Amino acid sequence: MAAVCFIITMALYFAATVLFLAYLLRRSEALSKVSLGVTAAGFATHTITLVTRMVATSAPAPPSVHEALSFFSWMLVLVFLAVEFRHRMHVLGSFIVPLALVSLVSAAALPETVPTLRPVFTTLWVHVTLSMLGTVGFAVAFVAGVMYLIQDRLLKSKQFNVLYAKLPALDFLDHLNQQSIILGFPLLTIGIVTGAISAEFVQGSYLNWNPEQTWALVTWLFYFIVLMGRLMVGWRAKRAAYLTVIGFAGVILTLVGVVLKSHGAVS
């Protein structure tokens, strides 16, 4: 059942992506309602997939990269639906849902049942869950940054088109960017700490300085600087948007490193 629901979820997310991208370029508001409905249906089947797999697992085991990426995709959609419910910001789906689809497709390309994450990256589900929640925060900050840069460019070039009308105000996007980092950073920090504790118990060392761990620390330090810049120095607007876009590139490289290493370990 889980496998069928997973395939249905991918199909629904794909359809929602196409609809949201069409909504981004057309004046029809009806598309937003249809897109939202398809996304909600996909989220429901995705939830069933995750719950079914959890129930089917007889004993606690380190999660696979497949499960981690699927959870990341699920959390992205959950955040979008929560923001949509509160702010009615339909256009956010045009950026979040495609990102969730890419994550889910990446998960589909990896083994489902083999625990591919090493103990250093897991304290059962605690480390992975917290790290992924932190990454979701950075993903939303990235999306807010991209939207800010697009809207800023449209304003400066005086292109008051359909896209301009649908994107939120710059102040709101800047606020969303900052709040996403504020929420994501402590979650990632706790996730890294629990991973280090797990590594100490399993391998006798808090840090092995392998490439993915090193890059994760570099990414953490980068976001720490960005967060301090925003809260203490007053970094705002375009600078903050560019920095969060660059920072998320580091997050992606870290995830790619984990995937490549773990996939090679089970090949």
C-alpha positions as CSV (number, residue, x, y, z in Angstrom):
1,M,0.0,0.0,0.0
2,A,2.8,2.4,0.9
3,A,4.4,1.9,-2.5
4,V,1.2,2.7,-4.3
5,C,0.5,5.8,-2.2
6,F,4.1,6.9,-2.9
7,I,3.6,6.7,-6.6
8,I,0.2,8.5,-6.4
9,T,1.9,11.2,-4.3
10,M,4.6,11.8,-6.9
11,A,1.9,12.1,-9.6
12,L,-0.2,14.5,-7.6
13,Y,2.9,16.7,-6.7
14,F,3.8,16.7,-10.4
15,A,0.3,17.8,-11.4
16,A,0.3,20.5,-8.6
17,T,3.7,21.7,-9.8
18,V,2.5,22.1,-13.4
19,L,-0.7,23.9,-12.2
20,F,1.2,26.2,-9.8
21,L,3.6,27.2,-12.5
22,A,0.7,27.9,-14.9
23,Y,-0.9,30.0,-12.1
24,L,2.3,32.0,-11.8
25,L,2.0,33.2,-15.4
26,R,-1.8,33.5,-15.8
27,R,-4.3,35.8,-14.3
28,S,-6.8,33.0,-13.5
29,E,-7.3,32.7,-9.7
30,A,-9.2,29.4,-10.3
31,L,-5.9,27.7,-11.0
32,S,-4.7,28.5,-7.5
33,K,-7.7,26.7,-5.9
34,V,-7.2,23.7,-8.2
35,S,-3.5,23.7,-7.5
36,L,-4.1,23.9,-3.7
37,G,-6.6,21.0,-3.9
38,V,-4.2,18.8,-5.8
39,T,-1.4,19.6,-3.4
40,A,-3.6,18.8,-0.3
41,A,-4.6,15.5,-1.9
42,G,-0.9,14.7,-2.5
43,F,-0.1,15.7,1.1
44,A,-2.8,13.3,2.3
45,T,-1.4,10.3,0.3
46,H,2.1,11.3,1.4
47,T,1.0,11.2,5.0
48,I,-0.5,7.8,4.5
49,T,2.7,6.6,2.9
50,L,4.9,7.8,5.9
51,V,2.5,6.4,8.5
52,T,2.1,3.1,6.7
53,R,5.9,2.6,6.6
54,M,6.3,3.6,10.2
55,V,3.6,1.0,11.3
56,A,5.2,-1.6,9.1
57,T,8.6,-1.2,10.8
58,S,8.8,-3.8,13.4
59,A,11.8,-2.3,15.3
60,P,13.4,1.1,15.5
61,A,16.1,1.5,12.9
62,P,18.2,4.2,11.4
63,P,16.3,5.9,8.6
64,S,17.4,5.6,5.1
65,V,18.2,8.5,2.9
66,H,15.0,7.7,0.9
67,E,13.0,8.1,4.1
68,A,14.8,11.3,5.1
69,L,14.2,13.0,1.7
70,S,10.6,11.8,1.7
71,F,10.1,13.4,5.1
72,F,11.8,16.6,4.0
73,S,9.4,16.8,1.0
74,W,6.4,16.1,3.4
75,M,7.6,18.9,5.7
76,L,8.0,21.4,2.9
77,V,4.4,20.8,1.8
78,L,3.2,21.0,5.4
79,V,4.8,24.4,5.9
80,F,3.3,25.6,2.6
81,L,-0.2,24.5,3.6
82,A,0.3,26.2,7.0
83,V,1.4,29.5,5.5
84,E,-1.3,29.2,2.9
85,F,-3.9,28.7,5.6
86,R,-2.7,31.7,7.6
87,H,-1.8,34.2,4.8
88,R,-3.5,33.0,1.7
89,M,-0.3,33.3,-0.2
90,H,-1.0,31.0,-3.2
91,V,2.1,32.0,-5.1
92,L,4.3,30.3,-2.5
93,G,3.2,27.0,-3.8
94,S,4.7,27.8,-7.2
95,F,8.1,27.7,-5.5
96,I,7.7,25.2,-2.6
97,V,5.8,22.4,-4.4
98,P,8.4,22.0,-7.2
99,L,11.1,21.8,-4.5
100,A,9.1,19.1,-2.7
101,L,8.6,17.2,-6.0
102,V,12.4,17.3,-6.6
103,S,13.1,15.9,-3.1
104,L,10.5,13.2,-3.6
105,V,11.8,12.2,-7.0
106,S,15.3,12.0,-5.5
107,A,13.9,9.8,-2.7
108,A,12.4,7.5,-5.3
109,A,15.8,6.9,-6.9
110,L,17.2,5.6,-3.7
111,P,16.7,2.2,-1.8
112,E,13.6,2.2,0.4
113,T,14.3,-0.3,3.0
114,V,18.1,-0.4,3.4
115,P,19.2,1.9,6.3
116,T,21.8,3.9,4.4
117,L,22.5,6.7,7.0
118,R,25.4,5.8,9.2
119,P,25.0,5.9,13.0
120,V,27.1,9.2,13.0
121,F,24.2,10.8,11.2
122,T,21.5,9.3,13.4
123,T,20.3,9.0,16.9
124,L,17.5,6.9,15.7
125,W,15.1,9.5,14.2
126,V,16.1,12.4,16.5
127,H,19.1,13.7,14.6
128,V,17.6,13.2,11.2
129,T,14.2,14.7,12.1
130,L,15.7,17.8,13.7
131,S,18.3,18.3,10.9
132,M,15.5,18.0,8.3
133,L,13.3,20.4,10.1
134,G,16.1,22.9,10.2
135,T,16.7,22.3,6.5
136,V,13.1,23.0,5.8
137,G,13.5,26.4,7.5
138,F,16.4,27.2,5.3
139,A,14.5,26.0,2.2
140,V,11.6,28.4,3.0
141,A,14.2,31.2,3.6
142,F,15.7,30.3,0.2
143,V,12.3,30.5,-1.5
144,A,11.5,33.8,0.2
145,G,14.9,35.1,-0.9
146,V,14.3,34.1,-4.5
147,M,10.9,35.7,-4.5
148,Y,12.3,38.9,-3.0
149,L,15.0,39.1,-5.7
150,I,12.4,38.6,-8.4
151,Q,10.0,41.1,-7.0
152,D,12.8,43.7,-6.4
153,R,14.0,43.3,-10.0
154,L,10.4,43.7,-11.4
155,L,10.0,46.9,-9.3
156,K,13.2,48.4,-10.4
157,S,12.5,47.6,-14.1
158,K,8.8,48.8,-13.7
159,Q,7.5,45.5,-15.1
160,F,4.1,45.5,-13.4
161,N,3.0,42.2,-14.9
162,V,1.1,39.2,-13.7
163,L,4.0,37.9,-11.7
164,Y,4.5,41.2,-10.0
165,A,0.9,41.3,-8.9
166,K,1.0,37.8,-7.4
167,L,4.3,38.1,-5.5
168,P,4.0,39.4,-1.9
169,A,5.4,42.8,-0.8
170,L,9.1,43.1,-0.2
171,D,8.7,43.7,3.5
172,F,6.7,40.5,4.0
173,L,9.2,38.4,2.0
174,D,12.1,39.9,4.1
175,H,10.2,39.1,7.3
176,L,9.5,35.5,6.1
177,N,13.2,35.1,5.2
178,Q,14.3,36.2,8.7
179,Q,11.7,34.1,10.6
180,S,12.5,31.0,8.6
181,I,16.2,31.3,9.5
182,I,15.4,32.0,13.2
183,L,13.3,28.9,13.3
184,G,15.6,26.7,11.2
185,F,18.9,27.5,12.8
186,P,18.3,26.2,16.4
187,L,16.7,23.0,15.0
188,L,19.8,22.3,12.8
189,T,22.1,23.1,15.7
190,I,20.4,20.6,18.0
191,G,20.4,18.1,15.1
192,I,24.1,18.5,14.7
193,V,24.7,18.1,18.5
194,T,22.6,14.9,18.7
195,G,24.5,13.6,15.7
196,A,27.8,14.3,17.4
197,I,26.7,12.6,20.6
198,S,25.6,9.6,18.5
199,A,29.1,9.5,16.8
200,E,30.8,9.6,20.2
201,F,28.8,6.5,21.4
202,V,29.3,4.6,18.2
203,Q,32.7,5.6,17.0
204,G,34.4,7.2,20.0
205,S,34.7,10.6,18.4
206,Y,32.3,13.5,18.2
207,L,33.6,14.6,14.8
208,N,35.5,12.6,12.1
209,W,36.0,15.6,9.8
210,N,34.7,13.7,6.8
211,P,33.6,15.8,3.8
212,E,29.9,15.8,4.6
213,Q,30.4,16.6,8.3
214,T,32.9,19.4,7.5
215,W,30.5,20.9,4.9
216,A,27.6,20.7,7.4
217,L,29.7,22.7,9.9
218,V,30.6,25.2,7.3
219,T,26.9,25.6,6.4
220,W,26.0,26.0,10.1
221,L,28.7,28.7,10.5
222,F,27.5,30.5,7.4
223,Y,23.9,30.6,8.7
224,F,25.2,31.6,12.1
225,I,26.9,34.6,10.5
226,V,23.7,35.4,8.5
227,L,21.5,35.2,11.6
228,M,23.9,37.4,13.6
229,G,24.0,39.8,10.8
230,R,20.3,40.0,10.6
231,L,19.7,40.3,14.4
232,M,22.8,42.3,15.5
233,V,23.9,44.3,12.5
234,G,20.6,44.8,10.8
235,W,21.2,43.1,7.5
236,R,18.0,43.3,5.4
237,A,16.6,43.2,2.0
238,K,18.7,42.2,-1.0
239,R,21.9,41.3,0.9
240,A,20.0,38.9,3.2
241,A,18.2,37.4,0.2
242,Y,21.4,36.7,-1.7
243,L,23.0,35.2,1.4
244,T,20.2,32.8,2.0
245,V,20.2,31.7,-1.6
246,I,24.0,31.0,-1.4
247,G,23.5,29.3,2.0
248,F,20.9,26.9,0.7
249,A,23.3,25.9,-2.1
250,G,25.6,24.7,0.8
251,V,22.7,22.7,2.3
252,I,22.1,21.0,-1.1
253,L,25.8,20.1,-1.4
254,T,25.8,18.6,2.1
255,L,22.7,16.5,1.2
256,V,24.3,15.4,-2.1
257,G,27.4,14.4,-0.2
258,V,25.4,12.3,2.2
259,V,23.4,10.7,-0.6
260,L,26.5,9.8,-2.7
261,K,28.5,8.4,0.2
262,S,25.6,6.3,1.6
263,H,24.5,5.1,-1.8
264,G,28.1,4.0,-2.5
265,A,28.1,2.2,0.8
266,V,25.2,0.0,-0.3
267,S,26.1,-0.5,-3.9
